[in-house]
Amino acid sequence: MKIAQVAPLYERVPPKYYGGTERIVAFITDELVRQGHDVTLFATGDSQTTAKLVPVCEEGLRLNPKYTDHILYHMLLTEQVAQRADDFDFIHFHLTYLHYPIARRLTTGHVTTIHGRMDLPEYVPLYREYADMPVISISDSQREPLPWLNWKGTVYHGIPEEMFRSNPKPGKYLAFLGRFSPEKRADRAIEIAKRSGIPLKIAAKIEDSDSEYFKAAIEPLLDDPLIEYIGEIGENEKQDFVSNAYAQIFPIDWPEPFGLVMIEAMACGTPTIAFRCGSVPEIIDDGVTGFIVESIEEAVERLKRVPELSREKCRRVFEERFSARRMVKDYLSIYGRIQSEIETRAA
């Protein structure tokens, strides 16, 4: 198939640092190429891909202050895709809703993976207008606020099996990987570390929009001998950071659509202690790849049981459920189903 993957422009594909959507686009694109498909990636000019790259801007918008109008570049992106739409058998968008006015008018088969939260009330009028757009969820829980959308399937994220190695020997620290924002609850991770007496290493990104929250709510908590803030880390640093941990802490307080760090830990053989929110019960097998908890006290207690979990089993579950190969298989099935629906309507 001739397939277009359309990435957001905030980060390169894959991102240098934090960026879940762009990372998944990279995995989908490269796996499709590996399987023999003719793939074109619309993304930033500094993206690294085995597909044909159509650069829309020089580099990721987030890391370069010269890009002051992010919508402008996404307008250019959607126009370029529209002009070339007839070159493809199928177009896979990852832009949330920015492309909807153009995509609605395409004759080429297309679908949009929604990577973010769907529970904000302000979304309802827009999605009511575009309820016909074919969309894919990244967890079943993500659909709950808007069950009436034109959902074509749920495809769990996957990562290349060779990207991480399983470490059979647990380390002596807890890991928190993500970003500092109110819903990610790094403060909970810090409290869990203090109560359990286990050191915590934090690798997290600070968004401009979260800088005040970080200074007020998190920075004062970092002045403790058990807590080590190591900054935002890149892909090459994740292996050691995650695989050498005793356990990963995922103390979210919001309807997380997926939570890529959970399967990254799984790939390293590292169990995750996760709070019961959003997609967590779909991703973590309680008592197998980690523990699902509902309070700080329960998290502290479950940390005592981490040695009961098999790190080898964590890795096997990852290979069975969350590989890039499995993810792309699911996407190709949906592409084919949508194409069949188009052909049936045209007949």
C-alpha positions in Angstrom: 0.0 0.0 0.0 1.0 3.6 -0.5 0.4 5.1 2.9 0.8 8.7 4.3 1.5 9.2 8.0 0.8 12.8 9.1 2.5 13.8 12.3 2.1 16.9 14.5 5.0 19.4 14.2 5.7 20.2 17.8 8.5 17.6 18.0 10.5 15.8 15.4 9.7 12.1 14.6 10.9 10.5 16.8 11.3 13.3 19.4 14.6 14.2 20.9 13.2 14.1 24.4 9.6 13.9 25.6 6.8 13.4 23.0 4.6 10.3 23.0 2.6 11.0 19.8 5.6 11.6 17.7 7.3 8.6 19.1 4.4 6.4 18.2 4.2 7.9 14.7 7.9 6.9 14.2 7.2 3.3 15.3 4.2 3.0 13.0 6.0 4.5 10.0 9.2 2.4 10.3 7.3 -0.8 11.0 5.1 -0.2 7.9 8.3 0.3 5.8 9.8 -2.8 7.3 6.8 -4.8 6.2 7.2 -3.6 2.6 4.7 -0.7 2.3 5.4 2.5 0.4 5.2 5.1 3.2 5.5 8.9 3.1 5.8 10.8 6.4 4.7 14.4 6.7 6.7 15.8 9.6 9.5 18.2 10.6 12.6 18.4 8.5 14.8 17.0 11.2 12.8 13.8 11.6 14.6 10.5 11.3 12.7 7.9 9.3 13.0 5.0 6.9 10.0 6.4 4.9 10.0 9.2 2.4 10.0 12.4 4.3 8.0 15.5 3.4 9.4 18.3 5.6 7.0 21.1 6.6 9.3 23.1 8.8 12.9 22.7 9.7 12.6 21.3 13.2 10.2 20.7 16.0 8.2 23.8 16.9 8.6 23.3 20.7 12.3 23.6 20.9 12.9 26.5 18.5 11.7 30.0 19.7 11.6 31.3 16.2 8.4 29.4 15.6 5.9 31.6 17.3 2.7 30.6 15.4 2.3 26.9 15.6 -1.1 26.8 13.9 0.4 28.5 10.8 2.7 25.5 10.2 -0.1 23.0 10.8 -2.2 24.8 8.2 0.7 24.4 5.7 0.9 20.7 6.7 -2.7 19.9 6.1 -2.7 21.8 2.7 0.3 19.8 1.6 -1.4 16.6 2.5 -4.5 17.6 0.6 -2.6 18.5 -2.5 -1.0 15.1 -2.6 -3.9 13.0 -1.3 -4.5 11.2 -4.6 -0.9 9.9 -4.5 -1.9 7.6 -1.6 -4.1 4.6 -1.0 -4.6 5.6 2.6 -3.8 8.6 4.9 -3.3 8.2 8.6 -3.6 11.5 10.6 -2.2 12.1 14.1 -3.2 15.8 14.4 -6.2 15.5 16.8 -8.8 17.7 14.9 -6.8 20.3 13.0 -7.2 18.6 9.7 -10.9 17.8 9.9 -12.2 20.5 7.5 -9.9 19.3 4.8 -10.0 15.5 5.6 -13.8 15.6 5.4 -13.6 16.5 1.7 -11.0 13.9 0.7 -11.9 11.0 -1.5 -8.8 9.0 -0.3 -9.4 6.7 2.6 -8.2 8.1 5.9 -8.4 7.7 9.6 -7.3 9.7 12.7 -5.7 8.3 15.8 -6.7 10.5 18.7 -3.8 10.6 21.1 -5.1 12.9 23.8 -7.8 13.2 26.4 -11.4 13.4 25.3 -13.1 14.5 28.5 -13.0 18.3 28.2 -16.6 19.7 27.8 -15.4 22.3 25.3 -14.7 19.4 22.8 -18.3 18.4 22.5 -19.5 21.1 20.0 -16.5 20.4 17.7 -16.9 16.7 17.8 -20.6 16.9 17.3 -19.9 18.8 14.0 -17.3 16.2 12.9 -19.0 13.1 14.3 -18.7 11.5 10.9 -14.8 11.5 10.9 -13.4 8.0 11.2 -11.3 7.8 14.4 -9.2 5.3 16.4 -8.8 5.3 20.1 -5.7 4.2 21.9 -7.7 2.7 24.8 -11.3 1.8 25.4 -11.4 4.2 28.4 -10.4 7.1 26.1 -13.8 6.7 24.3 -16.0 7.0 27.3 -16.7 10.8 27.2 -17.7 10.7 23.5 -18.9 7.2 22.8 -21.0 8.4 19.8 -18.0 9.3 17.6 -17.2 7.2 14.5 -14.9 4.9 16.3 -13.2 2.4 13.9 -11.3 0.5 16.6 -9.0 0.6 19.5 -5.3 0.1 18.8 -3.0 -0.1 21.8 0.4 1.5 21.4 3.4 -0.7 20.6 7.2 -0.2 20.5 9.9 -2.1 18.7 10.9 -5.2 20.5 14.6 -4.5 20.1 14.3 -1.0 21.5 14.6 -2.1 25.2 16.3 -5.0 26.9 14.9 -6.8 29.9 16.9 -6.6 33.0 16.4 -9.6 35.3 17.9 -7.9 38.3 15.9 -5.1 40.0 17.7 -2.0 41.2 17.3 -0.1 44.4 15.4 3.0 43.3 12.0 4.0 42.1 11.6 5.7 38.7 9.2 8.5 37.7 9.3 9.3 34.0 7.1 11.9 32.2 6.4 15.5 32.7 5.7 17.8 35.6 2.0 18.7 35.5 -0.8 18.5 38.0 -2.4 15.4 36.5 0.9 13.4 36.4 1.2 13.8 40.2 5.0 13.7 40.7 4.1 14.9 44.2 2.5 11.5 44.9 5.6 9.7 43.6 7.7 11.8 46.0 5.4 11.0 48.9 5.5 7.3 48.1 9.3 7.3 48.1 9.5 9.1 51.4 7.0 6.8 53.1 8.6 3.7 51.7 12.2 4.8 52.3 13.1 3.9 48.7 15.1 6.5 46.7 13.2 8.1 43.8 14.8 9.3 40.5 12.7 11.7 38.5 13.2 12.2 34.8 10.6 14.7 33.7 9.9 17.5 31.3 8.8 21.0 32.4 6.4 22.5 29.9 6.2 26.3 29.8 2.5 26.0 30.8 3.5 24.0 33.9 6.5 26.1 35.1 4.5 27.9 37.8 3.0 24.6 39.0 6.5 23.1 39.2 7.9 26.0 41.2 5.0 26.1 43.6 4.1 22.5 44.1 7.1 20.3 43.1 10.4 22.2 43.5 10.1 22.5 47.3 9.6 18.7 47.5 12.9 18.0 45.8 15.1 19.0 48.7 15.2 15.6 50.3 18.1 13.0 50.3 15.8 10.4 48.9 14.8 12.4 45.8 17.0 12.9 42.8 15.8 15.1 39.9 17.9 14.3 36.8 16.0 16.4 34.2 14.4 15.5 30.9 16.1 12.5 29.3 16.3 11.3 25.7 15.5 8.0 24.2 19.1 6.6 24.6 19.0 7.2 28.3 15.7 5.5 29.0 17.0 1.9 28.9 19.3 2.3 31.9 17.0 4.7 33.8 14.0 2.3 33.6 15.6 -1.1 33.5 17.7 -0.5 36.6 14.8 0.6 38.7 13.2 -1.5 41.4 9.8 -0.3 40.1 8.3 2.5 38.2 5.7 4.8 39.8 2.8 6.0 37.6 0.7 8.0 40.1 -1.6 9.8 37.6 -4.7 11.7 38.6 -6.5 12.1 35.3 -8.1 9.9 32.5 -4.8 8.9 30.9 -5.6 7.9 27.3 -2.7 5.3 27.3 0.5 5.9 29.2 3.5 4.9 27.0 5.9 4.7 30.0 4.0 1.7 31.3 4.9 -0.5 28.3 8.4 0.9 28.2 8.9 -0.3 31.7 7.3 -3.6 30.8 9.8 -4.0 27.9 12.6 -3.5 30.4 11.1 -6.1 32.8 10.3 -3.4 35.4 7.0 -3.6 37.2 4.8 -0.4 37.5 2.9 0.8 40.5 0.0 2.7 38.8 -3.0 4.5 40.1 -6.4 3.3 38.8 -7.2 6.0 36.3 -8.0 6.1 32.6 -6.3 3.3 30.6 -4.3 1.8 33.5 -6.5 -1.2 34.1 -6.3 -2.0 30.3 -2.5 -1.8 30.2 -1.3 -3.2 33.6 -2.1 -6.8 34.5 -2.5 -6.4 38.2 -0.2 -8.8 40.0 1.7 -9.7 36.8 3.2 -6.6 35.3 2.7 -4.4 38.3 0.1 -3.4 40.8 -2.9 -1.1 40.4 -3.6 1.0 43.5 -6.0 3.7 44.7 -4.0 5.5 47.4 -0.5 6.4 48.4 -0.9 4.0 51.4 -1.7 1.1 49.1 1.2 2.0 46.7 3.6 1.8 49.7 2.2 -1.6 50.7 2.4 -2.9 47.1 6.0 -1.9 46.8 6.8 -4.5 49.4 5.4 -7.2 47.1 7.3 -6.2 44.0 9.8 -9.1 44.5 6.9 -11.5 44.0 6.6 -10.3 40.3 8.6 -11.9 37.5 10.6 -9.4 35.5 10.8 -12.1 32.8 7.0 -12.4 32.7 6.8 -8.6 32.4 8.9 -8.8 29.3 6.9 -11.7 27.8 3.6 -9.8 28.3 5.1 -6.8 26.5 6.1 -9.0 23.5 2.7 -10.5 23.3 0.6 -7.3 23.7 2.6 -4.2 23.1 5.1 -4.7 20.2 5.2 -2.4 17.2 4.6 -5.4 15.0 1.2 -6.1 16.7 0.3 -2.4 16.6 0.8 -2.1 12.9 -1.1 -5.3 12.2 -4.1 -3.8 14.0 -3.8 -0.5 12.1 -3.5 -2.3 8.7 -6.7 -4.2 9.5 -8.5 -1.0 10.1 -7.1 0.6 7.0 -8.4 -2.3 5.0 -11.8 -2.2 6.6 -12.3 1.5 5.9 -11.2 1.0 2.3 -13.8 -1.8 2.0 -16.5 0.5 3.4 -15.6 3.2 0.8 -15.8 0.7 -2.1 -19.1 -0.6 -0.9 -20.6 2.9 -0.8 -19.3 3.6 -4.2 -20.6 0.4 -5.8 
